[in-house]
Amino acid sequence: MRVEIWADVVCGWAHIGKRRMEKALASWEGEPVEVVWRPYQIDPSAPVRAVPMAELLADPVADEALRACAPGLSPAENRARVAQVAAAEGLGEQWGSGWRAGTLEAHRLIALAYEKGGAELQDRVVERVLRAHFVDVQDISDLTVLTAIAAEAGLAEEAGYTGEPSLDTLPGAELVRELLLVGKAKGVRTSPTIVANGLALEGAQPPATLREFLEDAARHTPRRLPDEVERLRYAESLLDQRDPLGSLTLLRPLMTAHGDDRGVRLLAARAYFASAQLNRARTALESLVAESPDDSYARHLLGRTLQRQGRHEEAASHLTLAAAMTPDYATG
């Protein structure tokens, strides 16, 4: 059974959750479990060059945001509370982040570790990254720090950390961007979130709760969909969440491999329309309507596209026909 942990490596609860999952699995007697770490960002706006946490905590805007994370506690009180929990889990007394660091590069290294060496290698890399951030108080957005972790894990060459690594040439960035979108499409909204067999559990739950979750997941057997269908559903979910550009990112491989599929083309047209790429939307929809003149939805969307382009006479004919086929479109 595959268990995915969607988490950010600057999230203290992710570090705590890792230890609790290890304790839960130590007494697990069910089917074999593969733990795979997936990326999530709790602070997507973190600067590329890390900022000392002391400076962040002195910022009134940041102070207000941090108070919202733990109502009733000051940021300092909350950090002390989480540190006490971490110490109780065996993570050490001197525990706590010292940097507000961007995590895309760390996530890239973690994703590559799984691609190159599987769950065991990935786990070692995750452990080193978390330790670097919370115990050694290092800047994990610094390529020097990540180079050392990659070299220690035997990933230096595969991860691109040879010579003078550059953010522009390191591999894996596209993989991480896709995984972040997949997490969003799945509904991941906090770190950590554990997903297994279609079930999800939020937060760094106690080992007993984690074991109960694993037992429930083991009994749950969701219908397995082909990868292409699953990707299409994720793209549709992102469009429903008003992320048309993310939807198009996930659709791109399908458009290359299955460019004749009507479902792929229609979803792409919807995403083009939602992202104001009106010429692309019109081209795709004109093709769909020419193939299936009785497709009222495609015709209605073509009419709306032409309307937004100021081509009102052309739009009117399509909108009228669509409304005649599907009366709901008369007021849509």
N, C-alpha and C positions, 0 to 999 in steps of 0.2 A: 504494500500500500504506500502510495506516495503522499507525503505530508509536506505541503508548501508553507513556508513561513515568510509572509510578506512583511518586511520590516526595514527601518532605516537604521544604519549603523551609528548614528549619533543619538539614537533614542535609548535612554537608560533602561526602559522597560524591555527593549529588545534583548539587551545583555542579560537582564534578569530572567526573561522568558527563555532564553537559550539554556540557562542552567536548570530551570524548572522542567523543560522538555527533556533534558538529559536524565534528570531524576525520574521522570515519568517512564521513560523508555527502559531505564535500568531494571524496572520490575514488570515490564510489559511481557506478556506471555502469548500474545496473539500472533498474527501473521507478520512476516518481516516488514519493517518500515524503512522507507528511504526518505530522509529529511532533505528538502531542497530549499535553499534560501532565494527569495525573490525580492526585487527592489521596491522600495516605497520611499517617498521623500516627505518628511514632516516640515521641512523648511526649504522649499524649492527656490526661494529668493536669496539663499545664503550666498555670499560673495565667493568668486572663484578663489581669491586669496583670503584665507581664513582671518577672522578677527578674534582677538583674545576675548574670552567670555566675560572678563571683568569689565571691558569696555561696553559690551552688550548690556550687561546688567545695570550699567549706569545710564543707559538710554531710557528716558521716560516712556517713549513709544513702546519699546521692547518690554519694559516693566509692566505696562498695561496688558500687553498680549500674553505675557507669561502668567500674570495673575488670573487671566481667563482660563488657563490650562488647569489651574488648581484653585478653585474658588475657596476663599477663606484663609488661604495661606499666601505669605509673601513668596517671591521667587526663591529667596534664600532659605526660607522654611521648607519649601517644597523640595529643593535640592538636597537639603539635609535629610528629609524624610525618605527620599528615593535612595540616598546613600546608605541609610540604615537598613533598608530592605536588601540592598545589594550586598552589604556586609553579612547579613544573615544568610544569604545564599552562597557565601564563601567566595565572593569576588574581591574581598580585601577591604581593609579599613580605609586606606587611602584611595578612594574611588570617586571619580567625578570628572566631567568634561571640562577642559580648559580652553576650548576653541569653538567658535561658531564656524563650522567648516562645511563647504559644499561636499556632497557625497557622490556625485555622478561618477567620478573616477574610481572611487572605492567600490561602488556597485559594479562598475565595468570589470574590475579585477575579479570580484566574487562571481559574476556571471561567467567569465572566461574559465575560472577554476572548475566550474561544473562542466562546461563544454569540453574541457581538455582532460579532466581527470575524474569526473563523477562526484558523487555526494561526499565521499570521504575527504578528497582533496579540498572541496569547497568548504567543508566544515572547518578544516585547519586554517584556511585563509580567513574565514569569518571570525574565528577565535582570535587570530592575530590582529585583525583590523579593530575589533572591539577592545582588545587589550591595549592596543596603541592609543586609542582615543580616550578610554576611561581610566586606565591604570597608569600608563606611561605618559599620559597627557601630551601626546604628540598631535601634530596637525595632519590629519589623514587626507587632506586635500593636497598636501605637498607631495610631489612626485618622488622626492628623495625618500620619504617614509614608505610610500607604496612600492618603490623599487626594492627596498630592503625586504619588505614582506614577500614580494614576488620572487625574489632570489632565494629566500629561505624556503619557500614552498616549491621551488623548482619550476617556477612559471615565468622566469624573467624573459626568455626568448619568445615564448608563445604570447605573452602579454605585451610585448613590444618594448620592454624595459632593457634595452641594450644601447650602448653609446649614450647619446643625449636624447632621452625620450621627449616627445612633443605632444601636447594635447591634440594637435591637429592630425597626428599620424597614428596614435595608439588605436588598436583594433577594439571592437566590442561596443562602441558607442551606439551604433544602430540597434544592436541586440537589447541594450538597456532601455533605450527609448521605446522599443516595442513592448518590452516587459512592463514598463511603467504604464503604458496604455492598456495592456491586458489586465493589469491589476485594477485600474480604474473601471474598466468594462465589467469586471467581476464584482465590483462594488466594494473593493477594499478602501477603507476610509480611516484606518488608524494603524499605528504600529505598536506591537506586532498584531497581525491577523493570521490565524492558522486556518488553512483550507485543506480538506481531505475528502475525497469522494463526494464532492458537491456540497459538503457542509462547511460552515465557517465558525470560528471562535475568536472573539476579539480580546485583546489584552494579554498580559503575562499572568495567566491563571495558575493556581497552585497545582502541583503534580497530580493530586487526586482528581481534580477537575479535568486535567489534560488526559488522564487515563480514561475517564468516562467518555470524553470526547472521542478518543481513539476507538473505544469500543463501539460507540454509536456509528462512527464513520466506517468501521469494518463491517458492520451489519448493513450499511447503506450501499447499494450497488446502482449507481446512476447509469443511464443508457449512454454508452460511448458513441460519440459522434465522430465522423471523419474530421481530420484536422482542418480541411477547407471549410466545412460547415461551421465548425466552432469559431474559426477566424471571422467568418461572415457575421456570426451572431455577436461577436465582440465589437465588430465595426458598427453594427446596428445599434448596440447598446451605447457606444460613444456618441453616435449621432443623436440618440434620444437624450443624452446628457448635454447636448449643445456643444459638442466638440467635433465639428465636421472635419477639421484638419487632422485630428487624431484618427478619425474614422478612415480618412483617405490614406493615412500612413499604413494602417492595418490592411486596407483593401489593395494596396499596390501589388503585392505578390499575386493576389487572386486575379487582378486585372491583367497581369502578365501571363499567368498560366491558364486562366479561364476567361479570357476576354470576350468570348462569345456567349457566356452564360448570362441570361436575361436578368436574373436576380442580382448578380454582381454589378451589371451595368446600371440597373435602376437605382441601386443603393449609392453607387458612385455619383449618378446624376443628382440624387437628393443631397449628397454631401457637397457637390459643386454649387448647387443652388443655395444651400445654407451658408456656405463660405463666400458667397457673392462672386463666384467664378462663373459668371452668367454665360459667357460664350461657350465654355466647356459644357455647362449644363444644357444649353440649347442644342448643341451638336449631338450630345448623347440622347436627349429626349426626342429629337427629330427622327433619329434612327429607330428608336423604340416604337414610336408612333407609326412610322412607315411600315414596320414589320407587323405590328398588331394595332390596326386602326381602332379596334374596339376596346383598347386598354384605356379606360376612362381616367385612371389615376395619372398615367404618364401624360395623357393629353391635357389634363387639368394643370399638372405641374409645368408642362411646356407653355401653356397659356399664361401662367403666373410669371414664368421666366421672361417671356416676350413682353409682358406688361411692365416688368421692372426695367426692361431695356428701352421702354418708350415706344415699342412697336405695337400700338394699341389695336390697330385694325386686325393684324394677324392674331393677336392674343384673343380678341373677341370671338373669332370663329372657333378656336380650340376650346375656350371656356364654355361657349354655348353648347357645343357637341358633348363635352364632358358632363355638363349639367343635365343634358337630355338623357344620357346613359345612366348617370348616377345623380338623382335629384339633390342629394346632400351637398353636392358641389355647387349648387345654385347659390348657396349662402356661405360657402367655404372660402 
